[in-house]
Amino acid sequence: MRVLVAGAGGMLGADVVAVAGSRGHECFGLARGELDVTDEHAVEATIARLAPEAIVNCAAWTDVEGAESLEPAALAVNGTGAGNLARAAAAVGAHLVQVSTDYVFDGTATRPYVESDPTNALSAYGRTKLAGEGEVIAASREHAVVRTAWLFGPGGKNFVTTMLRLGAGAGDELAVVTDEVGCPTYTGHLAPRLVEFAERRAAGVFHLAGAGHCSRNAFAKAIFEAAGLHLRVTETTQAQLAMAAPRPPWSVLGSERDVEPLPSWHDGLAAYRARAPEVFGQ
Ligand SMILES: NC(=O)c1ccc[n+]([C@@H]2O[C@H](COP(=O)([O-])OP(=O)(O)OC[C@H]3O[C@@H](n4cnc5c(N)ncnc54)[C@H](OP(=O)(O)O)[C@@H]3O)[C@@H](O)[C@H]2O)c1
């Protein structure tokens, strides 16, 4: 199969390109410099030239804090950009897998969110990703929207690298929020499933995140333990940290669809450490 990966220079995009190649697909991994998804004409021309049968969109504005003051710029990538890809794909009969986020929910649920639950994004980032979902579904009911969460993996700035950086300079304790509970997800577990969704032209909205859930605080403890760092993780809240973007206090993803769950986030963290020991100082 001919597979185009947009946002191939990113953390998830790099893993999707590697997996697609290892599964024998002819893969065109395009970083932002090679395909800017906000450029409608470039998107159409590239899709016409490469004639992919499947597209995985990993391109996104992922600066959650920055999006609060630059929402139109974030919307251009996460909303309009996703729509450009979705319409161009539909026009040539290519299937699109759009990657979305748990931040489309407001966090007021008391059980894991399933695909049909009402969305209500709290942050600019969440709103722009939700707009992207709408554009993709409007372009074709045959495309897939895959909501995932709290990604970590090689080649990217993520919560694990942030904690290890902060932990290294923190002395003997670090305060981490308890009022964000979600599903940490290893890109090495998610990427093969996105390619599989492309292979079988899965349609509609899916939730796919690391099994189990935890608070950011508990995740930080597990990260420090994996790195052999003896640091006391104390409790704080989003309000105390005065973050620009409100995050859902609870964004655990479940599924009402017939989807095989991903391995647990504990397994994901162990796999990440085995693959990139240098990140963990080992
Ligand atoms: N990270 C998470 O915790 C998380 C959680 C849930 C869902 N997601 C979703 O997962 C997907 C992958 O995220 P990630 O963590 O791999 O993020 P990432 O490492 O920031 O990758 C995103 C990539 O998109 C590229 N990009 C930005 N604007 C673009 C444009 N106009 N045209 C083409 N490419 C553009 C970026 O390039 P530059 O580096 O040059 O800007 C970057 O390489 C995104 O859809 C994100 O919303 C992420």
The ligand as an ORCA input file, in Angstrom:
! r2SCAN-3c Opt
* xyz 0 1
  N       1.744     14.654     22.508
  C       0.630     14.289     23.138
  O       0.603     14.132     24.374
  C      -0.625     14.028     22.364
  C      -1.767     13.585     23.050
  C      -2.929     13.333     22.322
  C      -2.946     13.506     20.951
  N      -1.827     13.955     20.330
  C      -1.889     14.141     18.875
  O      -0.972     13.232     18.301
  C      -0.484     13.755     17.067
  C       1.035     13.682     17.034
  O       1.542     14.493     18.059
  P       3.059     14.427     18.537
  O       3.029     14.245     20.000
  O       3.863     13.509     17.660
  O       3.459     15.948     18.281
  P       4.785     16.609     17.685
  O       5.987     15.821     18.068
  O       4.703     18.036     18.065
  O       4.572     16.432     16.137
  C       3.723     17.250     15.390
  C       4.411     17.511     14.085
  O       3.541     18.306     13.283
  C       4.358     19.223     12.600
  N       3.600     20.365     12.103
  C       3.220     21.487     12.769
  N       2.582     22.324     11.933
  C       2.555     21.717     10.715
  C       2.050     22.081      9.457
  N       1.441     23.259      9.259
  N       2.197     21.213      8.430
  C       2.822     20.032      8.613
  N       3.334     19.640      9.768
  C       3.197     20.473     10.823
  C       5.399     19.653     13.591
  O       6.489     20.224     12.933
  P       7.421     21.301     13.684
  O       8.137     20.511     14.733
  O       8.289     21.796     12.599
  O       6.493     22.322     14.258
  C       5.733     18.298     14.251
  O       6.768     17.648     13.565
  C      -1.085     15.151     16.955
  O      -2.254     15.094     16.193
  C      -1.455     15.494     18.390
  O      -2.504     16.441     18.436
  C      -0.677     14.205     20.985
*
